[in-house]
Amino acid sequence: MIPPPPPVARLKQVRSKLLELPAGETFWRCNGTGHPDPLNFGKKACNRFDDPQMRYGVMYASFSQRGAMAETILHNQLDTGNADMFVPQSRFDAYWLAEITVLKTLHFIDFAEDHTRFGLSAAISFEVDPNNGKPNWTPYQTTMSWSEAIATAWPDVAGIAYRARHAGTAISLAFFERSKPHLAFRAKQLPINDTIRDYFLDATGHTLDPVKQ
């Protein structure tokens, strides 16, 4: 079980390691084809580090295309209970990739490497069922409360870095909405073509569904 965050006053006393994203660095975002602007910060209070009060939006991204795709395409795959290794082509057709540039150096609370400093385990990104070793849903109410506490305790922090749950060691980034003025999207969004799709499937151990499109 993931413990709830301590009071903000006590959380501020944690000497946390920060992950730095320097100006000029790029990262990847995988978003639905129905959203022409990839800099989309959701306020639905339904994902891992969303604000439970829906006061600020959160955008999820990754340093790699594989990480960005895994957190989007495979997220919903498992969410619907379809936890087998087959992914339908329609999942890839529904999303595209965008490379986003950082305009100003940003800092993230590092749950990827430094979660133990907060008294947390890797369960902050995922939990493992001891009976079958497969990922289970982390209780989002608790992880969202950590997001809210961190956003309050460190107003200069851009978000949270964590391990991509469905992409092994890939690091994902949960951007708080206040980071948006320091980000830029300057190119066309990329469709997920066969080459990108096949590399992703191979890297994550999944297979294109031969029946369901």
C-alpha positions, 0 to 999 in steps of 0.5 A, a space after each residue: 500500500 502507498 502511504 498518504 503524504 505527510 502534512 505540507 509543512 513536514 513535506 517541505 523539510 524533505 531534502 529531495 533530489 530534483 531531476 533537471 530538464 535543461 532549456 533546449 531539452 526535448 521530450 515526447 508526448 503521445 496524445 489523441 488525434 482529436 486534440 490538435 494541441 499536444 500541450 494539453 493539461 488534463 483536469 479530470 482527476 482520473 490519472 496517476 498524478 492528477 490534481 484531485 481537486 481539479 484546480 490545475 491540469 497535468 500533462 503526461 510525457 516521456 523522454 522516449 517515444 516508447 515511454 510516451 506510447 506505453 503510458 497512453 496506449 497500454 494504459 487504457 489497454 489494461 484499464 479495460 481489463 484487457 491485460 493480454 499481450 495483444 494490442 489492436 491497430 485502432 489503438 495506434 491509429 487513435 494517437 500521434 506523437 509530438 516532440 516538445 522543447 523546454 524553453 526554460 530549465 525545469 525541475 521535477 520531484 524525482 520519484 523515479 530514483 529518489 522515492 525512498 526519501 519520501 518513505 515510498 516504494 516503487 509502488 508509487 508508479 505501480 504495484 505487483 500482485 504477488 500471485 502473478 507478478 502482473 501490474 495492478 492499478 496503483 490506487 490513484 486517490 493516494 497518488 493524486 494526493 501526493 501530486 497535490 501535496 508536492 504542487 503545494 509544498 514546492 511552488 517552483 517545481 514543474 512536476 513529478 518524474 517517475 518510472 513508466 509503468 508499462 515501459 520498464 525503465 523508461 522515465 515518465 514526466 507528469 507536468 503541472 500546468 504551471 510549466 506550460 509557458 516554458 514549453 513549445 511545440 514547433 513541428 507537426 505531430 507524427 502519426 504512429 507508422 508501422 516502423 514506430 509501432 513495430 519497434 514499440 511492440 517489440 520493446 514492450 513485449 506486445 503483439 499486434 492483435 491479428 483479429 481485432 483492428 
